[in-house]
Amino acid sequence: LLVRRQGKGTFVATHGERQVRFRFLRLTPDAGDPVAPERHLLEFRRVRAPVELARLLGLRTGDPMLMLKRLLVFAGDPIVLEEVWLPATVFKGLTAQIVSEHKGALYNLFETQFGTRMVRAEERLKAVPADTASARALAVESGHALLQAERVSFTYADRAVEWRRALYKTDRHFYRSELG
């Protein structure tokens, strides 16, 4: 969470820093260094909090939320299909246009535009077959094995402010985890 700059000191890292840019994106190519993906917004809607997400994020059922779906494309290949749910009160003013025009990571956008810094996340991983919609988006056959990661992200004071489900095509990528 800290970055040292020679001759300047130690600073709290932002999600825009080169050293932490892929801190929460754990997908790594089988060969070569990670590269920044192209991000394509597929859907953006205002919705009401469903029971389970309200519970996970400390909201009331029916509270306003923002839901977005986007596709992450690496070197022309669609690799990640993600669905992100956010409390509308925390991200007041977030629009499809803002998400589409932002060229960096969502966490960098949340930090710089909304003052919300993601400091940790909890994830659950499992293998799932591609349904028709995810197969189409990721350019695979229905039933193709995908890695599903469900994440709850937290800001300071351990406040949950995001739920995300990502489907990863891992034919030429792997999920990297550092333990200890």
Disulfide bonds with the S-S distance in Angstrom:
none
